[in-house]
Amino acid sequence: HMVEVGAEYLICLDTDLSSDVRDWIGAFAGALREGGADFVAPGYARHRTDGTLTNLICYPVVRAFFHTDLRQPIGGEFGLSKYAAVAILNAPWPEGAIGYGVDILFTTRCLCARLRIAEVALPPKLHKPSAPQLVEMSAQVITTLLDACSTLAPQPRDVLRWSDGATPVVLAESLPDAATISDITTMLRASARQLHYEHGDTLRESTPA
């Protein structure tokens, strides 16, 4: 729709946020309009047990394979220019991107499109726990990421660090308890084994020797 109406910029926010996001809009808009960025990702501190997929899979793969230090590649909040929108829409989406894989699709396609990338400093993100959806989420995110690794040509990108003066603070709100984390770990291990069985060849072919 953004491309159809000729919009210059788009800002996306997660729908389950409980954070006060009034200043977030200005921060993303500043990075897009004043900073000249095409793709803006969030930069906020998180508790060490929050962001399982980000910490264990998405950030390391984006850092190593796509040669870009972008700490929250599936943060859920993004700013896009019209050029980023075109890059995102220029090829069919894999099935996982229709669901939870959409964030990593945005990130990887913009990283490979020679666009200007920025990361905006924000206060901590408070939202509903994602633990109950982690198994389904991990399958969709990882398959979309593997698709990107096998079909896109990585380009090393410098990241503009854009700050609106906010000071990130680590909070421990809305985190699952120890028993839930243990159950999630078990489910993720089973999911990872299944994904490796189904997509191991793609992973081996996409990883540099």
C-alpha atoms as a printed R data frame, in Angstrom:
    type eleno elety resid chain resno      x       y      z
1   ATOM     1    CA   HIS     A     1  0.000   0.000  0.000
2   ATOM     2    CA   MET     A     2  2.887   2.369  0.772
3   ATOM     3    CA   VAL     A     3  4.232   1.988 -2.762
4   ATOM     4    CA   GLU     A     4  0.773   2.286 -4.312
5   ATOM     5    CA   VAL     A     5  0.008   5.643 -2.649
6   ATOM     6    CA   GLY     A     6  3.519   7.006 -3.187
7   ATOM     7    CA   ALA     A     7  4.349   7.492  0.505
8   ATOM     8    CA   GLU     A     8  7.910   8.584  1.277
9   ATOM     9    CA   TYR     A     9  8.201   6.840  4.667
10  ATOM    10    CA   LEU     A    10  6.558   4.173  6.788
11  ATOM    11    CA   ILE     A    11  6.970   3.459 10.516
12  ATOM    12    CA   CYS     A    12  5.915   0.047 11.839
13  ATOM    13    CA   LEU     A    13  5.306  -0.755 15.523
14  ATOM    14    CA   ASP     A    14  4.386  -4.012 17.253
15  ATOM    15    CA   THR     A    15  0.715  -4.147 18.198
16  ATOM    16    CA   ASP     A    16  1.314  -5.637 21.675
17  ATOM    17    CA   LEU     A    17  3.459  -2.809 23.071
18  ATOM    18    CA   SER     A    18  2.832  -1.482 26.561
19  ATOM    19    CA   SER     A    19  5.743   0.972 26.357
20  ATOM    20    CA   ASP     A    20  5.033   4.676 25.938
21  ATOM    21    CA   VAL     A    21  5.852   4.986 22.245
22  ATOM    22    CA   ARG     A    22  4.992   8.654 21.701
23  ATOM    23    CA   ASP     A    23  8.676   9.565 21.432
24  ATOM    24    CA   TRP     A    24  9.466   6.503 19.340
25  ATOM    25    CA   ILE     A    25  7.668   7.913 16.312
26  ATOM    26    CA   GLY     A    26  9.818  11.039 16.414
27  ATOM    27    CA   ALA     A    27 12.979   8.987 16.822
28  ATOM    28    CA   PHE     A    28 12.247   6.822 13.776
29  ATOM    29    CA   ALA     A    29 11.132   9.846 11.753
30  ATOM    30    CA   GLY     A    30 14.322  11.696 12.651
31  ATOM    31    CA   ALA     A    31 16.532   8.851 11.484
32  ATOM    32    CA   LEU     A    32 14.582   8.627  8.223
33  ATOM    33    CA   ARG     A    33 14.203  12.323  7.400
34  ATOM    34    CA   GLU     A    34 17.168  13.989  9.103
35  ATOM    35    CA   GLY     A    35 19.544  11.031  9.100
36  ATOM    36    CA   GLY     A    36 18.752  10.047  5.525
37  ATOM    37    CA   ALA     A    37 18.269   6.383  6.420
38  ATOM    38    CA   ASP     A    38 16.270   3.978  4.291
39  ATOM    39    CA   PHE     A    39 15.863   1.242  6.900
40  ATOM    40    CA   VAL     A    40 15.762   1.983 10.639
41  ATOM    41    CA   ALA     A    41 15.875  -0.760 13.269
42  ATOM    42    CA   PRO     A    42 15.322  -0.318 17.018
43  ATOM    43    CA   GLY     A    43 18.172  -0.289 19.517
44  ATOM    44    CA   TYR     A    44 17.084  -0.986 23.082
45  ATOM    45    CA   ALA     A    45 18.490  -2.849 26.069
46  ATOM    46    CA   ARG     A    46 16.858  -6.168 26.922
47  ATOM    47    CA   HIS     A    47 17.066  -8.595 29.806
48  ATOM    48    CA   ARG     A    48 19.415 -11.505 29.083
49  ATOM    49    CA   THR     A    49 16.522 -13.997 29.099
50  ATOM    50    CA   ASP     A    50 14.423 -11.896 26.736
51  ATOM    51    CA   GLY     A    51 14.885 -12.092 22.966
52  ATOM    52    CA   THR     A    52 15.759 -15.788 22.651
53  ATOM    53    CA   LEU     A    53 15.667 -15.920 18.857
54  ATOM    54    CA   THR     A    54 17.443 -12.582 18.561
55  ATOM    55    CA   ASN     A    55 20.300 -13.482 20.893
56  ATOM    56    CA   LEU     A    56 20.903 -17.074 19.817
57  ATOM    57    CA   ILE     A    57 20.126 -17.047 16.103
58  ATOM    58    CA   CYS     A    58 19.197 -13.833 14.322
59  ATOM    59    CA   TYR     A    59 21.810 -11.413 15.628
60  ATOM    60    CA   PRO     A    60 24.743 -13.868 15.251
61  ATOM    61    CA   VAL     A    61 23.690 -14.877 11.716
62  ATOM    62    CA   VAL     A    62 23.077 -11.291 10.570
63  ATOM    63    CA   ARG     A    63 26.408 -10.239 12.106
64  ATOM    64    CA   ALA     A    64 28.390 -13.107 10.541
65  ATOM    65    CA   PHE     A    65 26.641 -13.837  7.245
66  ATOM    66    CA   PHE     A    66 25.357 -10.373  6.327
67  ATOM    67    CA   HIS     A    67 28.419  -8.590  7.789
68  ATOM    68    CA   THR     A    68 26.315  -6.023  9.667
69  ATOM    69    CA   ASP     A    69 26.222  -5.261 13.394
70  ATOM    70    CA   LEU     A    70 22.472  -4.764 13.844
71  ATOM    71    CA   ARG     A    71 21.526  -5.777 17.381
72  ATOM    72    CA   GLN     A    72 17.729  -6.120 16.963
73  ATOM    73    CA   PRO     A    73 17.117  -7.542 13.466
74  ATOM    74    CA   ILE     A    74 13.667  -8.867 14.474
75  ATOM    75    CA   GLY     A    75 12.689  -6.122 16.902
76  ATOM    76    CA   GLY     A    76  9.224  -5.589 15.444
77  ATOM    77    CA   GLU     A    77  9.601  -1.818 15.095
78  ATOM    78    CA   PHE     A    78 11.031  -0.438 11.866
79  ATOM    79    CA   GLY     A    79 11.236   2.708  9.804
80  ATOM    80    CA   LEU     A    80 11.233   2.351  6.012
81  ATOM    81    CA   SER     A    81 11.813   4.689  3.103
82  ATOM    82    CA   LYS     A    82 10.144   4.136 -0.257
83  ATOM    83    CA   TYR     A    83 13.377   2.532 -1.484
84  ATOM    84    CA   ALA     A    84 13.278   0.031  1.368
85  ATOM    85    CA   ALA     A    85  9.676  -0.801  0.525
86  ATOM    86    CA   VAL     A    86 10.643  -1.570 -3.068
87  ATOM    87    CA   ALA     A    87 13.525  -3.789 -1.890
88  ATOM    88    CA   ILE     A    88 11.192  -5.716  0.408
89  ATOM    89    CA   LEU     A    89  8.587  -6.263 -2.300
90  ATOM    90    CA   ASN     A    90 10.878  -6.996 -5.251
91  ATOM    91    CA   ALA     A    91 10.611 -10.797 -4.937
92  ATOM    92    CA   PRO     A    92  8.035 -13.316 -3.697
93  ATOM    93    CA   TRP     A    93  7.977 -13.882  0.055
94  ATOM    94    CA   PRO     A    94  8.743 -17.298  1.547
95  ATOM    95    CA   GLU     A    95  5.904 -18.852  3.527
96  ATOM    96    CA   GLY     A    96  7.425 -18.054  6.920
97  ATOM    97    CA   ALA     A    97  7.511 -14.337  6.130
98  ATOM    98    CA   ILE     A    98  3.725 -14.224  6.041
99  ATOM    99    CA   GLY     A    99  3.873 -14.799  9.808
100 ATOM   100    CA   TYR     A   100  6.625 -14.276 12.366
101 ATOM   101    CA   GLY     A   101  9.365 -14.260  9.719
102 ATOM   102    CA   VAL     A   102  8.334 -10.864  8.353
103 ATOM   103    CA   ASP     A   103 10.806  -8.912 10.508
104 ATOM   104    CA   ILE     A   104 13.871 -10.861  9.399
105 ATOM   105    CA   LEU     A   105 12.650 -10.618  5.792
106 ATOM   106    CA   PHE     A   106 12.531  -6.809  6.091
107 ATOM   107    CA   THR     A   107 16.005  -6.727  7.623
108 ATOM   108    CA   THR     A   108 17.812  -9.087  5.264
109 ATOM   109    CA   ARG     A   109 16.324  -7.672  2.060
110 ATOM   110    CA   CYS     A   110 17.218  -4.127  3.067
111 ATOM   111    CA   LEU     A   111 20.736  -5.166  4.104
112 ATOM   112    CA   CYS     A   112 21.319  -6.635  0.642
113 ATOM   113    CA   ALA     A   113 19.857  -3.722 -1.316
114 ATOM   114    CA   ARG     A   114 22.708  -1.220 -0.803
115 ATOM   115    CA   LEU     A   115 20.451   0.992  1.307
116 ATOM   116    CA   ARG     A   116 21.422   3.320  4.150
117 ATOM   117    CA   ILE     A   117 20.885   1.474  7.447
118 ATOM   118    CA   ALA     A   118 20.311   3.079 10.854
119 ATOM   119    CA   GLU     A   119 19.688   1.938 14.421
120 ATOM   120    CA   VAL     A   120 17.732   4.287 16.671
121 ATOM   121    CA   ALA     A   121 18.302   4.445 20.447
122 ATOM   122    CA   LEU     A   122 15.078   3.730 22.355
123 ATOM   123    CA   PRO     A   123 14.038   3.023 25.950
124 ATOM   124    CA   PRO     A   124 13.364  -0.638 26.804
125 ATOM   125    CA   LYS     A   125 10.570  -2.420 24.982
126 ATOM   126    CA   LEU     A   126  7.706  -3.632 27.176
127 ATOM   127    CA   HIS     A   127  5.287  -6.031 25.521
128 ATOM   128    CA   LYS     A   128  3.399  -9.265 25.994
129 ATOM   129    CA   PRO     A   129  5.628 -12.314 26.625
130 ATOM   130    CA   SER     A   130  6.334 -14.206 23.407
131 ATOM   131    CA   ALA     A   131  7.228 -17.461 25.180
132 ATOM   132    CA   PRO     A   132  3.995 -19.289 24.279
133 ATOM   133    CA   GLN     A   133  4.641 -18.727 20.561
134 ATOM   134    CA   LEU     A   134  8.375 -19.491 20.535
135 ATOM   135    CA   VAL     A   135  8.203 -22.873 18.806
136 ATOM   136    CA   GLU     A   136  6.019 -21.629 15.947
137 ATOM   137    CA   MET     A   137  7.958 -18.361 15.862
138 ATOM   138    CA   SER     A   138 11.334 -20.080 15.693
139 ATOM   139    CA   ALA     A   139 10.265 -22.250 12.753
140 ATOM   140    CA   GLN     A   140  8.972 -19.299 10.719
141 ATOM   141    CA   VAL     A   141 11.863 -16.971 11.536
142 ATOM   142    CA   ILE     A   142 14.601 -19.542 10.950
143 ATOM   143    CA   THR     A   143 13.172 -20.811  7.650
144 ATOM   144    CA   THR     A   144 12.838 -17.223  6.403
145 ATOM   145    CA   LEU     A   145 16.396 -16.479  7.499
146 ATOM   146    CA   LEU     A   146 17.712 -19.605  5.766
147 ATOM   147    CA   ASP     A   147 15.856 -18.613  2.613
148 ATOM   148    CA   ALA     A   148 17.572 -15.214  2.753
149 ATOM   149    CA   CYS     A   149 20.976 -16.847  3.265
150 ATOM   150    CA   SER     A   150 20.480 -19.056  0.209
151 ATOM   151    CA   THR     A   151 18.999 -16.457 -2.172
152 ATOM   152    CA   LEU     A   152 20.457 -13.044 -1.259
153 ATOM   153    CA   ALA     A   153 23.931 -11.634 -1.876
154 ATOM   154    CA   PRO     A   154 25.267 -10.135  1.383
155 ATOM   155    CA   GLN     A   155 26.792  -6.656  1.254
156 ATOM   156    CA   PRO     A   156 28.774  -5.325  4.252
157 ATOM   157    CA   ARG     A   157 26.846  -2.363  5.660
158 ATOM   158    CA   ASP     A   158 27.799   0.397  8.077
159 ATOM   159    CA   VAL     A   159 25.059   1.240 10.583
160 ATOM   160    CA   LEU     A   160 24.240   4.834 11.489
161 ATOM   161    CA   ARG     A   161 23.679   5.017 15.271
162 ATOM   162    CA   TRP     A   162 20.897   7.553 15.686
163 ATOM   163    CA   SER     A   163 20.124   8.801 19.214
164 ATOM   164    CA   ASP     A   164 17.266  10.993 20.366
165 ATOM   165    CA   GLY     A   165 18.786  11.383 23.826
166 ATOM   166    CA   ALA     A   166 16.925   8.476 25.429
167 ATOM   167    CA   THR     A   167 18.878   6.339 27.891
168 ATOM   168    CA   PRO     A   168 18.174   2.595 27.567
169 ATOM   169    CA   VAL     A   169 17.630   0.829 30.896
170 ATOM   170    CA   VAL     A   170 17.512  -2.920 31.433
171 ATOM   171    CA   LEU     A   171 14.167  -4.003 32.889
172 ATOM   172    CA   ALA     A   172 13.003  -7.468 33.879
173 ATOM   173    CA   GLU     A   173  9.253  -7.002 33.435
174 ATOM   174    CA   SER     A   174  7.035  -9.467 31.562
175 ATOM   175    CA   LEU     A   175  9.624 -12.258 31.605
176 ATOM   176    CA   PRO     A   176  8.666 -15.953 31.958
177 ATOM   177    CA   ASP     A   177  9.494 -17.789 35.181
178 ATOM   178    CA   ALA     A   178 12.280 -20.375 35.466
179 ATOM   179    CA   ALA     A   179  9.979 -23.378 34.908
180 ATOM   180    CA   THR     A   180  8.534 -21.830 31.741
181 ATOM   181    CA   ILE     A   181 12.019 -21.032 30.433
182 ATOM   182    CA   SER     A   182 13.036 -24.684 31.007
183 ATOM   183    CA   ASP     A   183  9.978 -25.925 29.063
184 ATOM   184    CA   ILE     A   184 10.699 -23.458 26.265
185 ATOM   185    CA   THR     A   185 14.322 -24.632 26.057
186 ATOM   186    CA   THR     A   186 13.167 -28.237 25.626
187 ATOM   187    CA   MET     A   187 10.692 -27.277 22.895
188 ATOM   188    CA   LEU     A   188 13.263 -25.149 21.077
189 ATOM   189    CA   ARG     A   189 15.789 -27.976 21.073
190 ATOM   190    CA   ALA     A   190 13.227 -30.296 19.489
191 ATOM   191    CA   SER     A   191 12.274 -27.603 16.984
192 ATOM   192    CA   ALA     A   192 15.940 -26.945 16.147
193 ATOM   193    CA   ARG     A   193 16.566 -30.656 15.505
194 ATOM   194    CA   GLN     A   194 13.562 -30.809 13.182
195 ATOM   195    CA   LEU     A   195 14.619 -27.668 11.322
196 ATOM   196    CA   HIS     A   196 18.172 -28.996 10.941
197 ATOM   197    CA   TYR     A   197 16.799 -32.255  9.554
198 ATOM   198    CA   GLU     A   198 14.599 -30.416  7.028
199 ATOM   199    CA   HIS     A   199 16.947 -27.561  6.072
200 ATOM   200    CA   GLY     A   200 20.438 -28.788  6.952
201 ATOM   201    CA   ASP     A   201 21.559 -28.847  3.316
202 ATOM   202    CA   THR     A   202 20.566 -25.194  2.830
203 ATOM   203    CA   LEU     A   203 22.436 -24.182  5.978
204 ATOM   204    CA   ARG     A   204 25.605 -26.007  4.923
205 ATOM   205    CA   GLU     A   205 25.480 -24.566  1.394
206 ATOM   206    CA   SER     A   206 24.896 -21.002  2.684
207 ATOM   207    CA   THR     A   207 27.626 -21.012  5.348
208 ATOM   208    CA   PRO     A   208 31.091 -19.940  4.146
209 ATOM   209    CA   ALA     A   209 33.716 -22.651  4.500
